[in-house]
Amino acid sequence: MRTDTTWISPSQQAFIYHLKIFTLSSSPEALSSSNALDRVKVKDFQAESPQTVLTKISEALKLN
């Protein structure tokens, strides 16, 4: 019997997995020198799907 009350849906698991890959594959130098993520605000992610969030982050990084 499962006693843990925290459950993560498959789509949330996929989002977390891709976010970890994105975070690990981004060089600290590129992120700190470009300030690309400064243009991506928390409000941009409200009511968005995980894929949309990743797309917005990716687009912000490509603008530099």
C-alpha positions in Angstrom: 0.0 0.0 0.0 1.3 3.4 -0.9 1.5 5.9 2.0 3.1 8.8 0.0 0.4 11.4 -0.7 2.5 13.1 -3.4 1.8 11.8 -6.9 3.4 13.1 -10.0 1.6 12.6 -13.3 3.4 11.2 -16.3 3.4 14.6 -18.0 4.9 16.2 -14.9 7.6 13.5 -14.8 8.4 14.1 -18.5 8.6 17.9 -17.9 10.9 17.4 -14.9 13.1 15.0 -16.9 13.4 17.4 -19.8 14.0 20.4 -17.5 16.9 18.5 -15.9 18.4 17.7 -19.3 18.0 21.4 -20.3 19.6 22.6 -17.1 22.5 20.2 -17.3 23.2 20.9 -21.0 23.2 24.7 -20.6 26.6 26.0 -19.9 26.8 28.4 -17.0 28.9 30.8 -19.0 26.2 31.1 -21.7 23.4 31.6 -19.2 25.2 34.2 -17.1 26.6 36.2 -20.0 23.4 36.3 -22.1 20.7 37.0 -19.5 18.4 35.1 -21.8 16.4 33.6 -18.9 15.8 37.1 -17.5 13.3 37.6 -20.3 11.3 34.5 -19.3 9.1 35.4 -16.4 7.1 33.2 -14.1 3.9 34.8 -15.3 4.8 33.5 -18.8 4.3 29.9 -17.5 1.0 30.3 -15.7 -1.6 27.8 -17.1 0.9 26.5 -19.7 1.7 22.9 -20.6 5.2 21.6 -19.8 6.0 21.5 -23.5 5.0 25.1 -23.9 7.2 26.1 -21.0 10.2 24.3 -22.5 9.5 25.9 -25.9 9.5 29.4 -24.3 12.8 28.8 -22.5 14.3 27.5 -25.7 13.1 30.5 -27.7 14.5 32.9 -25.1 17.9 31.3 -25.3 17.9 31.4 -29.1 17.3 35.2 -29.1 20.8 35.8 -28.0 
